[in-house]
Amino acid sequence: MNDIILEAKEIKKTYHTSEVAVEALKSCSLSFVKGEFAAIVGKSGSGKSTLLHILGTLDTPDEGEILLSGESILNLNDTKLSEIRRRKIGFIYQDYSLFAEYTAYENIILPIRLDDRKEDPEEIAAIMEDLGITHCKDKFPNEMSGGEQQRTAIARALAIHPDVILADEPTGNLDAENSLEVIQMLSRASRLYDQTIIMVTHDREVSEYADRIIRIADGVVSV
């Protein structure tokens, strides 16, 4: 496990308000290898979510470079960036971000359909079984528990076979028992599917399940 899949070089980001300029990231450099489960840990306002959004091309830095599989991606046009987000980067959010009008299965396959591809029902069934949500296949989000919704969100991210999965506080809305289950599933998924998972969290106990912990404070990364 030594192939670098995602790399940030000298990333800087400043947010300007009407009164002050806030340095969210101060020359951050770090890299992630294929198949690792990494946790970015920091207090609220430390810059961890800004870093995750930049890694996922959801935000742009003022300076620096992001490389995915060795290719610089920050200067790509919107069409190319959208394609990367559909095919190479999966996202898991704290609020699950499921569509209320779709069943669990329909939510999972939605990114595949939006990319004009056809899902493999057997493969989706296998992912759902591994995550323990087979019984949720025909349920709508309001019929599922928080843990079941987050596992559905994980299945959705895994189903597109991305190079990298970015998880932003994936246990933030869950109780202790469900948090533990979700983190164990993410750890297992990184090994089972050989995918790089980068998780942002403020919970040190949750971070202990990662292969590597990256700390960030006041916009500065320590690895």
C-alpha positions in Angstrom: 0.0 0.0 0.0 2.4 2.7 -1.2 0.8 4.3 -4.3 -0.1 7.9 -3.7 -3.7 8.4 -4.9 -4.4 12.0 -3.7 -1.9 14.8 -2.8 -2.2 18.4 -1.7 0.7 20.7 -2.2 1.1 24.0 -0.3 -2.6 24.7 -0.1 -3.6 28.1 1.2 -7.1 29.4 1.7 -8.3 32.7 3.2 -11.9 33.8 3.7 -12.7 37.5 3.6 -15.5 39.0 5.5 -16.5 42.7 5.7 -14.2 43.2 8.7 -11.5 40.6 8.8 -9.6 38.1 6.7 -9.5 34.5 8.2 -6.7 32.2 7.2 -8.5 28.8 7.0 -5.5 26.9 5.6 -1.8 27.9 5.9 0.4 26.2 3.3 -0.9 22.6 3.9 0.8 19.7 2.2 -0.2 16.1 2.7 -0.7 12.9 0.7 -2.8 9.8 0.8 -2.0 6.3 -0.5 -4.3 3.8 -2.1 -6.4 1.8 0.3 -5.7 3.7 3.5 -8.3 5.0 6.0 -7.1 8.4 7.2 -8.7 10.7 9.8 -8.3 14.4 9.8 -8.8 15.6 13.4 -9.3 19.1 14.7 -11.5 21.4 16.7 -14.4 23.4 15.1 -12.9 26.1 13.0 -9.5 24.4 12.7 -9.8 24.2 8.9 -10.5 20.5 8.5 -13.7 20.8 6.6 -12.2 23.5 4.3 -9.4 21.1 3.6 -11.8 18.2 2.8 -13.8 20.4 0.5 -10.7 21.4 -1.4 -9.5 17.8 -1.7 -13.0 17.0 -3.1 -12.9 19.9 -5.6 -16.0 21.4 -3.9 -13.9 24.5 -3.0 -10.8 26.0 -4.5 -7.6 27.2 -2.7 -6.0 30.6 -3.2 -2.7 28.9 -3.7 -1.4 25.4 -4.1 -2.1 22.2 -6.1 -4.3 19.1 -5.8 -3.2 15.9 -7.6 -5.4 12.9 -8.1 -3.6 9.8 -9.4 -0.7 12.2 -10.3 -2.8 14.5 -12.3 -3.3 18.2 -11.3 -7.1 18.8 -11.2 -7.6 22.3 -9.9 -7.4 23.9 -13.3 -9.8 21.6 -15.0 -13.1 23.0 -16.3 -16.4 22.5 -14.6 -17.4 19.6 -16.9 -14.2 17.7 -16.1 -14.5 18.4 -12.4 -18.1 17.2 -12.3 -17.0 14.0 -14.1 -14.3 13.5 -11.4 -16.8 13.9 -8.6 -19.2 11.4 -10.3 -16.6 8.7 -11.0 -13.4 9.2 -8.8 -14.5 10.8 -5.6 -17.3 9.6 -3.3 -18.8 11.8 -0.6 -20.4 10.9 2.8 -22.0 13.7 4.7 -23.0 14.2 8.3 -26.6 14.8 7.4 -26.7 11.7 5.1 -27.9 13.8 2.1 -30.4 11.1 1.0 -33.3 12.1 -1.3 -36.5 11.7 0.7 -38.6 10.6 -2.4 -36.2 7.7 -3.2 -35.8 4.4 -1.5 -32.5 3.2 -0.1 -31.8 1.3 -3.3 -32.7 4.2 -5.5 -30.5 6.5 -3.5 -27.6 4.2 -3.8 -27.8 3.8 -7.6 -28.6 7.5 -8.3 -25.0 8.6 -8.9 -24.5 5.7 -11.3 -27.7 6.6 -13.2 -26.8 10.3 -13.3 -23.5 9.3 -15.0 -25.5 7.5 -17.7 -24.3 4.1 -16.5 -26.3 1.0 -15.6 -25.8 -0.4 -12.1 -25.0 -4.1 -11.4 -27.9 -5.3 -9.2 -25.9 -8.2 -7.8 -23.0 -5.9 -6.8 -25.4 -3.4 -5.2 -27.0 -6.2 -3.3 -23.6 -7.4 -2.1 -22.7 -4.0 -0.8 -26.0 -3.6 1.0 -25.5 -7.0 2.5 -22.0 -6.2 3.7 -23.3 -3.0 5.3 -26.3 -4.7 6.9 -29.0 -2.8 5.1 -30.5 -5.4 2.8 -33.8 -5.0 4.8 -33.8 -1.3 3.9 -33.9 -1.8 0.1 -37.4 -0.5 -0.4 -37.5 1.8 2.6 -37.6 5.6 2.3 -35.2 7.7 4.4 -38.0 8.6 6.9 -38.6 4.9 7.5 -34.9 4.3 8.4 -32.9 5.0 11.6 -30.0 7.4 11.5 -27.5 4.5 11.4 -29.4 2.9 8.5 -29.4 6.2 6.6 -25.7 6.7 7.1 -25.0 3.1 6.0 -27.1 3.8 2.9 -24.9 6.9 2.2 -21.8 4.8 2.6 -23.2 2.2 0.1 -23.9 5.1 -2.3 -20.3 6.2 -2.1 -18.9 2.7 -2.5 -21.2 1.8 -5.5 -19.5 4.2 -7.9 -16.1 2.6 -7.3 -14.3 5.9 -6.5 -10.6 6.2 -6.0 -11.2 8.2 -2.9 -14.1 8.6 -0.4 -14.4 11.8 1.6 -16.4 11.6 4.8 -17.3 14.8 6.6 -18.1 14.1 10.3 -19.9 10.8 9.3 -20.8 10.0 12.9 -21.8 13.5 13.9 -25.6 12.8 14.0 -25.3 9.3 15.5 -25.4 7.8 19.0 -22.3 6.0 20.4 -23.4 2.5 19.2 -24.2 3.6 15.7 -21.1 5.7 15.5 -19.0 2.7 16.3 -20.7 0.5 13.7 -20.3 3.1 11.0 -16.6 3.7 11.7 -16.0 -0.1 11.7 -17.8 -0.3 8.4 -15.6 2.4 6.9 -12.5 0.8 8.1 -13.6 -2.6 6.7 -14.6 -1.0 3.4 -11.2 0.6 2.9 -9.7 -2.9 3.1 -12.4 -4.8 1.3 -12.7 -2.5 -1.7 -9.1 -1.1 -1.5 -10.4 2.4 -1.5 -8.8 5.4 0.1 -11.1 6.9 2.8 -10.4 10.3 4.3 -12.6 11.2 7.2 -12.9 14.5 9.0 -13.9 14.3 12.7 -13.6 16.2 15.9 -14.1 12.9 17.9 -10.7 11.5 18.9 -12.2 8.1 19.9 -13.7 7.8 16.4 -10.3 8.7 14.8 -8.6 5.8 16.6 -10.1 3.4 14.1 -8.2 5.0 11.2 -4.9 3.8 9.9 -3.4 7.3 10.2 -4.4 10.4 12.1 -3.7 13.8 10.7 -4.1 16.7 13.1 -5.0 20.2 12.1 -5.1 23.4 14.2 -5.5 27.0 13.1 -5.1 26.0 9.5 -1.8 24.1 10.0 -1.5 20.4 9.4 0.7 18.1 11.4 1.2 14.6 10.0 
